[in-house]
Amino acid sequence: MAGGTVGSMRKLIVTENCTIDGVIELTGDWFSPGDTDPDVDQSDVLATLQEQRENADAFLLGRVTFEDMRGYWPHQTEDTTGISAYLNTVNKYVVSSTLTKPEWENTTVLSGGLRSEIENLKTAEGKDIVTTGSISLVRSLIAEGLVDEYRLFVYPVVVGEGRRLFDGATGVPKLRLVEEKAFASGVVLLRYRAAN
């Protein structure tokens, strides 16, 4: 089914690019926004991202990642991946107690308690809610038990340093693998949900 229905909760999905050693922080040049490296065929990755975008109508971000994206994507007028067009039009929610003027269309600032703000989003009618980057926010979502699914795009790279997704995470329920997909570039998508 393409969207949420009355009585069903929307899923909160953490989508991250990561290295084999679990780093999600962009240290070095192992990942570039939109995967625009002309020497690497990313068409299969982009097709998967397009499919995921079609099933999500809410994009959740922490302030730092939001400001980074706001400074980059609206200016990508030659973008052929569809990412820029999607980000400019999707409903964006930025968790921040300091941001007052988001200055990016379709953006709502969430400044209340994290659990109540996210639960309100999850019970509202709509499709999936996706978050990416936003390391501090994602760690808080994990700690609050609010994540329904993890989508990890694992790059065939080891960087040895940088912030990792599950650093300090405790109480994460056992996960089950629901999909694995290898791409021509060597990237592998691993999708996990709670094993309940």
N, C-alpha and C positions, 0 to 999 in steps of 0.2 A: 504494500500500500504506500502511496506517495506521501501522505501527510498524516498528521495527528488527527485523532478523532475524539469526540466528546467521551470523557471517561478514561482516556489513556494518557499516560504521562509522556511528555517528550523526553528523548534521551539526551543526556549531556555526554558529548564525545570529545575526548582529548586526542587531537591529531598532532603528532610531533615527528619531525625529521631527527634521526639520531644516528650515532656511529655504532659500530659493533660493540664498543666498550661502554655504550649507554649514555654518551654525552649528547645533550640536546642544545647546549649553548653553542652559538656560532663562534668557535675559536678557530682561527685560520680560514681556509677557503674550501672546506670539504662540502659546503652547500651554498648555492646561490638562489636568491628568490626567483621563482618561476622556472628554475632549472634551465637557464637560457644558454648553456654551453653548446656552441654549434657543433662540437666534435662528438657529442653524445646524443643518441636517439632517446628522447624523452617522451615520444608520442604516446606510448602505452601508459606511462605515469600520468601524463596530462589527461588522458581519457578516463583513468580511474578517478582523478581529482574532480573532473567534470561531473562524473556520476555521483560522487559524494556531495558536490555542491548542489545538485538538483534535489537532493534529499534533505537539505538543510536551509532553513530560512532565518537563522539567528546565529550571529558570530560574536562570541564572548572573548573579551581581551582584558588584560591588565593595562594600566596606564602607560608603562614604558613601551610595551610592544605596540599598543595602539598608536602612540606618538611616532614610533619608528615607521609603522605602516602608513600612517597618514602623511608622513613626509616623503613617502616613496610611491605608493601605488596610484594615487590620483594623478600623478604626473607622467605615468607610463602610457602615453597616447598612442604608441606604436605596438602595444602589447597584443599579441595574437593568441595568447594562451586562454583568454577569457577570465583570467584571475582578476585583473584590474576592473573590468566591467562588473564582475560579481561583487567585489569588495566595495565598489562605489554605490551599489544599489541595495545590498543586503542590509537587514536590520542589524546594526552593531550595538553591542552593550559593553561599556567599559566600566570596570570596577575601579573606583577611585574616590578618595575622600577629599582630594585637592583639585581635581579637574572641574572647571565650571563651564567652559566654552569648548565643546569638542571640535568644532570647526571642520566637521566631515559629515556630509549628509547622512540622514537616517541613523544617527547615533544617539543613544540614550545613556546617560551616566547613572550607574548604580552606586549610590553612596551609603546605603543602609547596611544592615548586618548581612554578611555573605550568605549564610544559610537561608535566611528569609527571602533575600533577593533572588537567589537561584531557584528555590522552591517555587516562588511566584512565576518565574520564567518557565519552569518545567510543567507547571499545571495549566499554563495558558495554552490556548489552541495553537497548533503550528507543527512544523516539521522538526527535524533534529536541531540541537544547539551544539555548535562546534567551537572549540577553543584551540588555539595553537600558539606556540611560543609561550609568552606570559608565564615564565617559570615560577615566580613567587605565587601567582594566582593559582596555577595548576597544582602546586604543592598544597595550597590551602584547600582546594577542592578535593584532593585526595584525602587529606586529613579529616575533612568533614564527611567523607563517605558519599560524595555527591556525583562521582563519575560512574557512568553506566558502561562506557566502552573506551578502550584505548586503541588507536590506530597508529602504529609505529612504522614509519618508512625508514628502514635500516639501511644505511649507506655502508659499502664495503671499505670502511676506513676506520683506523684506530688513531685517536689523537692523544690519549693519555692524560688529558687534563680538561677541565671545564665542568660546568654544573651538569648533574645527571638528573633524570626525571624522578627517580625514587630515593634520592639521598634523604636519609632521615625518616623515610616513610615507615610508619608502623600501623598495624591493624588493617593493612590492605587485604581484602578477602582473596581466597584462592581464585585464580583466573583460569578460564578455559579458552583455548585457541579456537576461533570461529572461522578464520580465513587466513590463508597464507598465499601470497602471490609474488612470483619472481618477475622482474622486469628486465628488459634487454640491457639496461645500463649496469646491472648488478645489484640494484636496489631491490630490497624485499619488503613487501607490506605484510605486517603481522597484526591481526585484529584480535583483541582479547575482550571478553566480558566476564563478569563475576560468575563463578561456577555454581551458583545456587540453583 
